[in-house]
Amino acid sequence: MTHLRIVFAGSPGAAVPSLRAIAATDHDVAAVLTRLDSPKGRTRVPTPTEVGAAAAELGLPTIKSNRPGDEVTEQITALTADLGVIVAYGAILREPLLSAPRLGWINLHFSLLPRWRGAAPVQRAIIAGDQLTGASVFQLVPELDAGEIYGQFTQPIGGNETAGHLLDSLAGGGAELLARVIDAIADGSARGEPQSGDVTLAPKLTLVDGRIDWTSHASTVHDLIRGVTPEPGAFTTLDGARLKVLDAAIARDAARVPSGQLRLDGRRLLAGTASDPIELVSVQPAGKNAMAAADWWRGRPDDAGMIVE
């Protein structure tokens, strides 16, 4: 099998398993492209991306850029790489960078393409109530997530699984798939297949996307909470203050509660929806730490408002 010279592009933790998987093969990682260091925590100390930190640990050369332009293109072209591999890098690669590696770029995407093309496929799949997802490795082309597919795997979505948990799982399986595809490209056995089926889009989520609509069905509310956890986070408002909902469950055994009303049921704090109530398990009031929802509610004044919006 031919050993390929590879440029890897990625930034968040979901891309780290793929970088490690490639680094463990006989292929040569010539450089890692990742986003610039960014301020973290209260001290706002510039901190490398998780991929950047992993690259340093592995002793791999790193190129840092949020929007690759001429300088980055020249750097990558000078590497004379055979293949570019991108996993959740966080920016769109355009020509002439797309053509810099001899075989172009392949992309690991966490959905069953062409469903959920875009920046937030895992979150959008859960919010939409999908029961099945997976990952795809495809040839990167100028059109968004539209290239031929070299490999896919499918995975069920658990009824209580959050986007964070699902992404962690897909990242591990995706790394294995990616390594297999790279080997197939190296030995000449890889065959790309055109995407088929209905195209759906998965644009990046904003803070507003995390607002809970308590007039919706319980399953819709629960899917939203799971889909935006941990980012950008689910929230509601009570007495004009934001309340983050960190963990929740559908209380199918509880009596109906009017939409948006909060009610303490034994040790459970319930919020009404258009169908079954939602049990608020863990919340974070504005300016405070996370806490058990029922404990938070018991600590509120007796005349506190009862309606969340």
Phi, psi and chi 1 to 4 in degrees:
 res  aa     phi    psi   chi1   chi2   chi3   chi4
   1 MET       -  137.3  179.8  178.6   66.4      -
   2 THR   -70.1  135.8  -58.0      -      -      -
   3 HIS   -88.9  123.6  -60.9  -45.0      -      -
   4 LEU   -91.8  147.6  -61.9  178.1      -      -
   5 ARG   -96.8  118.2 -173.4  167.1  168.1   81.1
   6 ILE  -118.6  139.9  -67.6  171.5      -      -
   7 VAL  -106.2  127.9  175.9      -      -      -
   8 PHE  -109.2  133.8 -177.9   88.5      -      -
   9 ALA  -122.5  124.5      -      -      -      -
  10 GLY  -172.2  164.7      -      -      -      -
  11 SER  -136.3  -56.2  -63.2      -      -      -
  12 PRO   -82.1  176.9   32.0  -35.1      -      -
  13 GLY   -58.6  -29.1      -      -      -      -
  14 ALA   -63.1  -20.5      -      -      -      -
  15 ALA   -91.8  -13.7      -      -      -      -
  16 VAL   -63.7  -44.1  171.1      -      -      -
  17 PRO   -56.4  -36.2  -26.7   36.4      -      -
  18 SER   -67.7  -44.2  -68.6      -      -      -
  19 LEU   -60.5  -44.9  175.8   58.9      -      -
  20 ARG   -64.7  -39.0  -66.3 -168.6 -178.0  -81.8
  21 ALA   -64.0  -41.5      -      -      -      -
  22 ILE   -70.0  -40.7  -63.6  169.9      -      -
  23 ALA   -63.4  -24.6      -      -      -      -
  24 ALA   -83.7   -6.4      -      -      -      -
  25 THR   -89.1 -177.5   67.6      -      -      -
  26 ASP   -83.4   -3.5  -68.8  -27.8      -      -
  27 HIS   -75.6  156.5  -56.8  -65.7      -      -
  28 ASP  -102.5  119.0  174.6   28.4      -      -
  29 VAL   -86.8  104.1 -179.9      -      -      -
  30 ALA   -74.6  -32.1      -      -      -      -
  31 ALA  -167.5  159.7      -      -      -      -
  32 VAL  -120.1  124.7  173.1      -      -      -
  33 LEU   -98.8  125.3  173.0   62.0      -      -
  34 THR  -144.7  170.6 -167.8      -      -      -
  35 ARG   -76.0  163.8  -66.9  178.1   66.3   82.8
  36 LEU   -64.2  154.1  -64.3  168.9      -      -
  37 ASP   -57.4  145.3  -62.7   -1.5      -      -
  38 SER  -133.9  152.0   58.8      -      -      -
  39 PRO   -64.0  137.2  -19.5   31.9      -      -
  40 LYS  -131.3  149.8  -60.7  -69.6 -175.8 -175.7
  41 GLY    68.2 -175.1      -      -      -      -
  42 ARG   -68.8  -28.7  -66.9 -177.4  178.6  178.5
  43 THR   -79.2  -14.6   59.9      -      -      -
  44 ARG    57.7   35.7  -50.4  -56.4  -70.0  166.5
  45 VAL   -74.3  130.2  173.9      -      -      -
  46 PRO   -58.3  126.0  -24.3   34.7      -      -
  47 THR  -127.7  134.9  -55.7      -      -      -
  48 PRO   -63.4  156.6  -17.3   29.3      -      -
  49 THR   -62.6  164.8   66.1      -      -      -
  50 GLU   -64.2  -34.7  -70.6  170.8  -79.6      -
  51 VAL   -67.8  -41.1  163.9      -      -      -
  52 GLY   -60.2  -41.3      -      -      -      -
  53 ALA   -66.0  -40.4      -      -      -      -
  54 ALA   -66.2  -38.8      -      -      -      -
  55 ALA   -62.6  -41.7      -      -      -      -
  56 ALA   -63.3  -41.4      -      -      -      -
  57 GLU   -61.6  -37.4  177.1 -169.3  -30.8      -
  58 LEU   -84.6   -3.4  -66.5  166.4      -      -
  59 GLY    72.1   32.4      -      -      -      -
  60 LEU  -100.2  138.7  -60.8  172.8      -      -
  61 PRO   -60.5  141.3  -18.0   29.6      -      -
  62 THR  -125.0  136.8  -55.5      -      -      -
  63 ILE  -114.8  125.9  -59.2  169.2      -      -
  64 LYS  -113.5  125.0  -63.0 -177.7  179.4 -178.5
  65 SER  -163.0  140.4  175.1      -      -      -
  66 ASN   -89.2  -27.7  -71.7   -7.4      -      -
  67 ARG  -138.1   90.2  -68.3 -172.5  177.5 -177.2
  68 PRO   -58.5  122.5  -20.9   32.4      -      -
  69 GLY  -117.7 -148.8      -      -      -      -
  70 ASP   -61.7  -42.5  -67.2  -18.0      -      -
  71 GLU   -62.6  -46.0 -177.3  178.1   -8.1      -
  72 VAL   -65.2  -41.1  170.6      -      -      -
  73 THR   -59.2  -41.7  -61.4      -      -      -
  74 GLU   -64.9  -41.0  -69.8  173.4    4.9      -
  75 GLN   -62.3  -44.7  -72.2  177.9  -80.2      -
  76 ILE   -72.8  -37.6  -68.9  177.7      -      -
  77 THR   -60.1  -39.3  -59.9      -      -      -
  78 ALA   -65.9  -18.1      -      -      -      -
  79 LEU   -76.1  -14.4  -64.2  170.5      -      -
  80 THR    47.7   50.7   61.1      -      -      -
  81 ALA   -75.3  151.8      -      -      -      -
  82 ASP   -82.6  -36.6  -63.1  -57.4      -      -
  83 LEU  -146.9  139.3 -178.8   67.7      -      -
  84 GLY  -103.1  140.6      -      -      -      -
  85 VAL  -128.2  126.2  176.2      -      -      -
  86 ILE  -124.7  133.8 -175.7  167.2      -      -
  87 VAL  -139.8  105.4 -175.8      -      -      -
  88 ALA    51.5   48.9      -      -      -      -
  89 TYR   -69.8  -42.2  166.0   53.5      -      -
  90 GLY   105.7   12.0      -      -      -      -
  91 ALA  -154.6  154.8      -      -      -      -
  92 ILE   -84.9  132.0  -64.5  174.6      -      -
  93 LEU   -92.2  132.5  -57.4 -170.8      -      -
  94 ARG  -123.6  167.6  -54.6 -176.5 -172.3  -80.0
  95 GLU   -65.8  144.5  -66.8  -68.9    2.9      -
  96 PRO   -88.5    1.7   31.5  -35.9      -      -
  97 LEU   -63.8  -34.3 -177.7   53.3      -      -
  98 LEU   -57.1  -34.3  -90.4 -178.5      -      -
  99 SER   -97.4    4.7  -60.7      -      -      -
 100 ALA   -63.3  -49.5      -      -      -      -
 101 PRO   -70.4  146.9  -19.0   33.2      -      -
 102 ARG   -55.8  -39.2  178.5  174.8   61.0   87.6
 103 LEU  -103.3   13.2  -61.0  170.8      -      -
 104 GLY    74.6 -155.3      -      -      -      -
 105 TRP  -121.6  144.6  -65.9   76.8      -      -
 106 ILE  -114.3  153.6   58.7  172.4      -      -
 107 ASN  -128.7  129.6 -170.0  167.7      -      -
 108 LEU   -91.5  120.3  170.6   62.9      -      -
 109 HIS  -123.0  136.2 -174.0   76.4      -      -
 110 PHE   -90.8   61.6  -61.1  113.5      -      -
 111 SER  -161.2  172.3   82.9      -      -      -
 112 LEU   -93.6   81.7  -63.9  174.6      -      -
 113 LEU   -54.7  142.6  -68.7  172.6      -      -
 114 PRO   -88.3   10.6   33.6  -37.4      -      -
 115 ARG   -75.5  132.5 -172.8  161.1  178.3   78.5
 116 TRP    64.1   58.6  -57.5  125.3      -      -
 117 ARG   -75.9  134.0  -67.0  178.7  179.2  175.8
 118 GLY   132.5 -166.3      -      -      -      -
 119 ALA   -81.3  -21.5      -      -      -      -
 120 ALA  -129.1   56.6      -      -      -      -
 121 PRO   -67.2  -38.5   25.4  -35.2      -      -
 122 VAL   -68.4  -47.2  175.0      -      -      -
 123 GLN   -61.4  -45.8  -63.2   95.4  -38.8      -
 124 ARG   -66.0  -35.1  -63.9  -71.6 -178.8 -178.5
 125 ALA   -63.3  -43.3      -      -      -      -
 126 ILE   -69.2  -44.2  -66.8  177.2      -      -
 127 ILE   -59.3  -35.7  -68.0  170.2      -      -
 128 ALA   -77.8   -5.9      -      -      -      -
 129 GLY    81.5   17.4      -      -      -      -
 130 ASP   -59.9  144.3  -70.7    2.8      -      -
 131 GLN  -105.1   -8.3  -64.0 -177.3  -20.8      -
 132 LEU  -137.1  138.7 -171.3   69.7      -      -
 133 THR  -143.0 -157.8 -172.6      -      -      -
 134 GLY   164.4 -154.2      -      -      -      -
 135 ALA  -144.5  154.5      -      -      -      -
 136 SER  -133.7  141.3  -50.9      -      -      -
 137 VAL  -111.9  123.5  175.7      -      -      -
 138 PHE  -139.4  164.2   67.1   96.9      -      -
 139 GLN   -76.5  126.5 -172.9   75.6   35.9      -
 140 LEU   -73.9  129.7 -158.0   62.4      -      -
 141 VAL  -131.6  167.4  -63.4      -      -      -
 142 PRO   -58.2  -36.3  -28.1   36.7      -      -
 143 GLU   -72.0  141.6 -174.8 -178.4   -9.3      -
 144 LEU   -59.6  115.6  179.0   66.6      -      -
 145 ASP    50.8   39.4  -60.7  -23.1      -      -
 146 ALA  -113.7    1.3      -      -      -      -
 147 GLY   -74.0  171.9      -      -      -      -
 148 GLU   -64.3  144.8  -69.3 -170.5  -18.7      -
 149 ILE   -95.8  130.2  -66.2  175.2      -      -
 150 TYR   -94.6  -22.3  -71.2  110.8      -      -
 151 GLY  -173.8  150.0      -      -      -      -
 152 GLN  -143.5  158.0  -75.8 -174.5  -31.7      -
 153 PHE  -139.6  154.1   73.2   86.9      -      -
 154 THR  -111.1  155.5   59.6      -      -      -
 155 GLN  -153.7  133.1 -179.9  173.0  -46.4      -
 156 PRO   -69.9  153.0   23.6  -32.1      -      -
 157 ILE  -100.4  120.5  -60.8  176.4      -      -
 158 GLY   -66.0  147.4      -      -      -      -
 159 GLY   -63.7  -21.4      -      -      -      -
 160 ASN  -116.6   11.9  -66.1  -50.5      -      -
 161 GLU   -77.6  132.6 -160.4  165.0   17.3      -
 162 THR   -88.8  166.6   65.5      -      -      -
 163 ALA   -61.0  -37.4      -      -      -      -
 164 GLY   -63.0  -46.3      -      -      -      -
 165 HIS   -65.8  -42.8  -68.6  141.6      -      -
 166 LEU   -65.2  -41.8 -179.8   56.4      -      -
 167 LEU   -62.9  -40.4 -176.5   56.8      -      -
 168 ASP   -59.3  -42.7  -73.6  -15.4      -      -
 169 SER   -66.8  -45.6  177.6      -      -      -
 170 LEU   -65.1  -32.6  -67.9  172.7      -      -
 171 ALA   -63.7  -38.7      -      -      -      -
 172 GLY   -68.7  -49.4      -      -      -      -
 173 GLY   -64.9  -35.7      -      -      -      -
 174 GLY   -65.5  -36.2      -      -      -      -
 175 ALA   -63.2  -40.6      -      -      -      -
 176 GLU   -65.7  -43.9  -63.4  175.0    5.0      -
 177 LEU   -60.6  -45.5  172.5   65.2      -      -
 178 LEU   -59.9  -44.4 -175.4   60.2      -      -
 179 ALA   -61.4  -39.4      -      -      -      -
 180 ARG   -65.6  -41.4  -68.6 -164.6  -60.3  -89.1
 181 VAL   -64.9  -41.6  169.3      -      -      -
 182 ILE   -61.3  -42.3  -68.6  171.7      -      -
 183 ASP   -62.3  -39.8  -76.4  -14.7      -      -
 184 ALA   -66.4  -38.7      -      -      -      -
 185 ILE   -63.7  -40.6  -68.9  172.9      -      -
 186 ALA   -65.0  -38.4      -      -      -      -
 187 ASP   -94.4    3.0   67.0   22.8      -      -
 188 GLY    84.6    7.0      -      -      -      -
 189 SER   -94.3   -6.1   63.8      -      -      -
 190 ALA   -68.6  136.7      -      -      -      -
 191 ARG  -132.7  119.1  -63.1  -69.7 -178.9  -91.0
 192 GLY   -82.4  140.8      -      -      -      -
 193 GLU  -118.4  134.2  -63.7  -69.4  -21.9      -
 194 PRO   -58.8  146.2  -21.4   32.7      -      -
 195 GLN   -68.3  143.7  -64.6 -174.7   24.6      -
 196 SER  -138.1  148.4   61.8      -      -      -
 197 GLY   113.0  179.3      -      -      -      -
 198 ASP   -74.7  135.8  -65.4  -27.0      -      -
 199 VAL   -87.9  129.5  173.9      -      -      -
 200 THR  -124.8  152.1   57.8      -      -      -
 201 LEU  -110.1  147.1  -60.1  179.3      -      -
 202 ALA  -127.4   70.8      -      -      -      -
 203 PRO   -64.0  157.3   22.4  -31.9      -      -
 204 LYS   -57.0  140.8 -176.6  178.4  179.1  178.9
 205 LEU   -83.1  148.1  -65.8  166.7      -      -
 206 THR  -113.7  173.1   66.6      -      -      -
 207 LEU   -57.8  -36.5  -70.7  175.2      -      -
 208 VAL   -63.5  -30.1  174.9      -      -      -
 209 ASP   -64.2  -17.4  -69.9  -48.4      -      -
 210 GLY   -87.6   -1.6      -      -      -      -
 211 ARG   -71.1  130.9  177.5 -178.7  -77.1  -83.0
 212 ILE   -85.7  133.2  -60.6  167.8      -      -
 213 ASP  -102.4  103.3  177.8    4.3      -      -
 214 TRP   -74.5   -7.1  -63.4  105.0      -      -
 215 THR   -83.9   -1.8   65.4      -      -      -
 216 SER   -83.4  167.7  -60.8      -      -      -
 217 HIS   -64.0  150.3 -168.0  -80.1      -      -
 218 ALA   -56.1  -41.0      -      -      -      -
 219 SER   -65.7  -35.5   60.6      -      -      -
 220 THR   -66.5  -42.5  -59.1      -      -      -
 221 VAL   -63.8  -45.6  173.0      -      -      -
 222 HIS   -64.0  -41.4 -169.3 -134.4      -      -
 223 ASP   -63.6  -39.2  -70.2  -17.2      -      -
 224 LEU   -63.1  -48.5  173.9   70.7      -      -
 225 ILE   -58.3  -45.5  -65.7  169.5      -      -
 226 ARG   -65.7  -38.5  -65.0 -172.2  -59.0  120.8
 227 GLY   -71.2  -26.9      -      -      -      -
 228 VAL  -102.9   12.2  -61.8      -      -      -
 229 THR  -103.9  122.1  -59.6      -      -      -
 230 PRO   -91.7  -14.9   32.5  -36.5      -      -
 231 GLU  -126.1  138.3  -65.1  -67.8  -19.2      -
 232 PRO   -81.2   -2.3   31.2  -36.3      -      -
 233 GLY    99.7  140.3      -      -      -      -
 234 ALA   -87.4  144.1      -      -      -      -
 235 PHE  -151.7  161.7   73.6   94.6      -      -
 236 THR  -141.5  177.8 -171.8      -      -      -
 237 THR  -126.1  144.5   56.1      -      -      -
 238 LEU  -137.7  123.2  178.1   63.2      -      -
 239 ASP    54.3   36.0  -62.6  -23.3      -      -
 240 GLY    81.9   -3.6      -      -      -      -
 241 ALA  -104.0  143.4      -      -      -      -
 242 ARG   -76.2  137.3  179.9  179.1  -64.9 -131.6
 243 LEU  -125.8  116.6  177.5   71.0      -      -
 244 LYS   -79.8  135.3  -67.2 -177.7  179.8  178.6
 245 VAL  -104.3  108.8  178.2      -      -      -
 246 LEU   -91.0  -30.6  -53.7  179.3      -      -
 247 ASP  -152.1  139.2 -171.1   17.5      -      -
 248 ALA  -154.6  164.8      -      -      -      -
 249 ALA  -149.4  154.9      -      -      -      -
 250 ILE   -79.4  125.6  -59.9  177.0      -      -
 251 ALA   -93.9   78.4      -      -      -      -
 252 ARG   -68.6  -20.2  -58.5 -172.0 -170.3  -80.5
 253 ASP   -92.7    0.6   60.5  -23.4      -      -
 254 ALA   -96.1  156.9      -      -      -      -
 255 ALA   -69.7  154.7      -      -      -      -
 256 ARG   -60.4  145.6  -69.0  -74.6  -65.5  -87.1
 257 VAL  -127.6  135.3  176.6      -      -      -
 258 PRO   -55.0  145.7  -26.2   35.3      -      -
 259 SER   -53.9  127.0  -64.2      -      -      -
 260 GLY    83.4   -6.8      -      -      -      -
 261 GLN   -87.5  141.6 -173.0  175.0  117.5      -
 262 LEU   -99.8  139.2  -64.2  177.7      -      -
 263 ARG  -146.7  131.3  179.4  177.2  -62.0  169.9
 264 LEU   -84.4  123.9 -160.8   60.8      -      -
 265 ASP  -120.7   92.0  178.6   29.3      -      -
 266 GLY    64.9 -118.3      -      -      -      -
 267 ARG   -96.4    7.0  -63.4 -176.4  176.8 -178.8
 268 ARG  -110.1  140.3  -59.1 -173.3  -60.6  179.6
 269 LEU  -101.4  119.6  178.3   62.2      -      -
 270 LEU  -108.4  145.1  -56.3 -179.6      -      -
 271 ALA  -121.2  132.8      -      -      -      -
 272 GLY   -77.1  145.7      -      -      -      -
 273 THR  -130.4 -169.2   74.3      -      -      -
 274 ALA   -74.5   -9.1      -      -      -      -
 275 SER  -136.7 -120.5   55.9      -      -      -
 276 ASP   -66.0  153.1  -64.5  -48.2      -      -
 277 PRO   -72.6  160.7    1.0    5.5      -      -
 278 ILE  -104.9  127.4  -67.8  -73.1      -      -
 279 GLU   -82.4  121.9  178.2 -172.6   -4.9      -
 280 LEU   -83.5  113.7  -58.0 -176.3      -      -
 281 VAL   -90.8  -47.8  178.1      -      -      -
 282 SER  -138.7  134.5  176.8      -      -      -
 283 VAL  -135.1  166.9  -61.4      -      -      -
 284 GLN  -137.3  103.0 -175.0  175.7    2.3      -
 285 PRO   -67.3  157.8  -15.5   29.4      -      -
 286 ALA   -57.1  128.9      -      -      -      -
 287 GLY    76.5    8.1      -      -      -      -
 288 LYS  -127.3  171.4  -63.1 -175.3  178.7  179.9
 289 ASN   -81.7  165.4  -65.6  -33.8      -      -
 290 ALA   -63.9  147.0      -      -      -      -
 291 MET  -155.5  164.7   62.8 -176.7   72.0      -
 292 ALA   -61.1  134.2      -      -      -      -
 293 ALA   -61.5  -42.3      -      -      -      -
 294 ALA   -64.5  -37.8      -      -      -      -
 295 ASP   -65.4  -40.5  -68.3  -16.7      -      -
 296 TRP   -61.0  -43.6  162.0   75.3      -      -
 297 TRP   -66.6  -40.6 -175.3 -109.0      -      -
 298 ARG   -65.2  -25.2  -67.8 -171.1 -170.7   96.3
 299 GLY   -84.5   -1.7      -      -      -      -
 300 ARG   -84.8  154.5  -70.9  177.9   55.5   79.2
 301 PRO   -62.3  151.8   17.9  -28.5      -      -
 302 ASP   -59.3  -30.0  -68.3  -19.9      -      -
 303 ASP   -94.5   17.5   61.5  -12.0      -      -
 304 ALA   -64.7  151.1      -      -      -      -
 305 GLY   -61.3  153.3      -      -      -      -
 306 MET  -111.6   -2.2  -66.5  -71.8  -70.4      -
 307 ILE  -112.3  128.4  -55.3  -62.2      -      -
 308 VAL  -102.4  149.6  -76.1      -      -      -
 309 GLU  -128.1      -  -63.1  177.2  -22.2      -
